[in-house]
Amino acid sequence: SGSMRYQDDESDVRNRLEVAKDEAIRFVERRDNDAIGLALFANDALSRVPLTMDKSLLKRVIQEIELGFINPDGTLLFTGVL
């Protein structure tokens, strides 16, 4: 959502989106034998990567995420879970 542009820690220049992307990549790197998919959500939801074992693909797609891929006006969590 649009709130992901905010910076929470004055000692860290990254905004919430950058922190989330870094943590998502760390998560992917630790999952050796698990298929992982990626869904983006805010006001709408978008299935970005179906379940895959291709960790390089997942990390590349995560790194490319930017605000505005989908409407950032709101956070409808249920759209990302469905």
C-alpha positions in Angstrom: 0.0 0.0 0.0 1.0 3.6 -0.1 2.2 3.4 3.5 5.1 1.3 2.2 6.9 4.5 1.1 7.4 5.6 4.7 10.7 5.2 6.6 10.3 3.9 10.1 13.9 4.0 11.4 15.9 7.3 11.3 19.1 5.3 11.3 18.0 3.2 8.3 17.5 5.1 5.0 15.4 2.3 3.5 11.6 2.7 3.3 9.2 0.0 4.3 9.1 -1.5 0.8 12.8 -1.8 0.6 13.0 -3.5 4.1 10.2 -5.9 3.1 12.0 -6.8 -0.2 15.2 -7.4 1.7 13.5 -9.7 4.2 11.6 -11.5 1.4 14.8 -12.3 -0.3 16.4 -13.5 2.9 13.4 -15.8 3.4 13.7 -17.2 -0.1 17.4 -17.8 0.3 16.7 -20.0 3.4 14.0 -22.2 1.8 16.1 -24.8 0.0 13.4 -27.4 -0.7 10.2 -25.4 -0.8 8.2 -24.1 -3.7 7.3 -20.4 -3.2 5.0 -18.1 -5.0 4.6 -14.3 -4.8 1.4 -12.3 -4.6 1.3 -8.5 -4.4 -1.6 -6.7 -2.8 -2.8 -3.3 -1.8 -6.2 -2.1 -3.0 -6.1 -4.9 -5.5 -4.1 -8.2 -5.7 -1.8 -9.5 -8.4 -0.3 -13.0 -8.6 3.2 -12.2 -9.6 4.9 -15.6 -9.5 3.2 -18.9 -9.2 4.7 -21.6 -7.0 8.2 -22.3 -8.2 11.5 -23.8 -7.1 13.4 -21.1 -9.1 14.8 -19.0 -6.3 16.8 -16.8 -8.8 13.6 -15.9 -10.5 11.8 -15.1 -7.2 14.7 -12.9 -6.0 14.8 -11.0 -9.3 11.1 -10.4 -9.3 11.2 -9.3 -5.6 14.0 -6.8 -6.4 12.0 -5.3 -9.2 8.9 -4.6 -7.2 7.9 -0.9 -7.1 5.0 1.0 -5.6 2.5 1.5 -8.3 2.5 -2.0 -9.9 -1.0 -2.1 -8.5 -3.3 0.6 -7.0 -1.5 1.5 -3.7 -4.6 3.3 -2.2 -5.5 0.9 0.6 -4.5 -2.4 2.1 -7.1 -5.1 1.5 -5.3 -8.1 3.1 -8.0 -10.6 2.1 -7.3 -9.9 -1.6 -3.7 -11.1 -1.2 -4.7 -14.2 0.7 -7.5 -15.4 -1.7 
